[in-house]
Amino acid sequence: MFCSEKITQELVNEMADKNWKLRKEALEKLEAILKEAPFVAPNLGPLPEALKLRLNDNNKILVRTVLCVKYRCMMLEILCIFY
């Protein structure tokens, strides 16, 4: 299953919530989705832009989490090239 099927607009909206705890939970959900799914589909919808916006988050812990998520996405995309 492609993980992009599990990335919903609701999850993207949670990543932009004013409450940092909700943003953190959304990023943790995204990490779990990426760990479960073996492939990343080429079309990730609004996710790349949502992650880009989180790189400027006031909460530096969330910025670190975003960087880890982006790294995992890149690694999954690279793996898809070989399969």
C-alpha positions in Angstrom: 0.0 0.0 0.0 1.2 3.5 -0.8 1.5 5.8 2.3 0.0 8.7 0.3 -3.4 7.0 0.5 -3.3 7.5 4.3 -2.2 11.1 4.2 -5.5 13.0 4.4 -6.3 16.7 4.2 -7.3 16.4 7.9 -3.8 15.3 8.8 -2.3 18.2 6.8 -4.7 20.6 8.5 -3.6 19.3 11.9 0.0 20.0 11.0 -0.9 23.6 10.6 -3.0 23.9 13.8 -2.3 26.8 16.2 -1.8 24.3 19.1 1.7 22.9 19.0 0.6 19.7 20.7 -1.8 19.0 17.8 0.9 19.8 15.3 3.2 17.4 17.1 0.6 14.6 17.2 0.0 15.1 13.4 3.7 14.8 12.7 3.9 11.7 14.9 1.0 10.2 12.9 2.8 11.0 9.7 5.9 9.3 11.0 3.9 6.2 11.8 2.3 6.1 8.4 5.8 6.4 6.8 7.1 3.6 8.9 4.2 1.2 8.0 4.0 1.9 4.3 6.7 0.4 2.1 6.2 2.9 -0.8 5.6 6.6 -1.3 3.5 7.5 -4.3 4.7 10.2 -6.6 1.7 12.4 -5.8 1.8 13.4 -2.1 -0.8 16.1 -2.6 -0.5 19.0 -0.1 2.1 17.2 2.1 5.3 18.7 0.7 4.0 22.2 1.1 2.7 21.5 4.6 6.1 20.1 5.6 7.8 23.2 4.1 5.7 25.5 6.3 6.5 23.5 9.4 10.2 24.1 8.8 9.6 27.6 10.1 7.7 26.4 13.2 8.4 28.3 16.4 8.8 24.9 18.2 12.3 23.6 17.4 11.4 20.1 18.4 8.7 20.1 15.7 11.2 21.4 13.2 13.5 18.5 14.0 10.6 16.1 13.6 9.8 17.6 10.2 13.4 17.1 9.1 13.2 13.4 10.1 10.0 13.0 8.2 11.4 14.7 5.1 14.5 12.4 5.3 12.3 9.3 5.6 10.2 10.5 2.6 13.4 11.0 0.5 14.7 7.5 1.4 11.4 5.9 0.5 11.4 7.7 -2.8 14.9 6.4 -3.5 13.9 2.9 -2.6 10.9 3.1 -5.0 13.3 3.8 -7.9 14.9 0.4 -7.4 11.7 -1.6 -7.2 
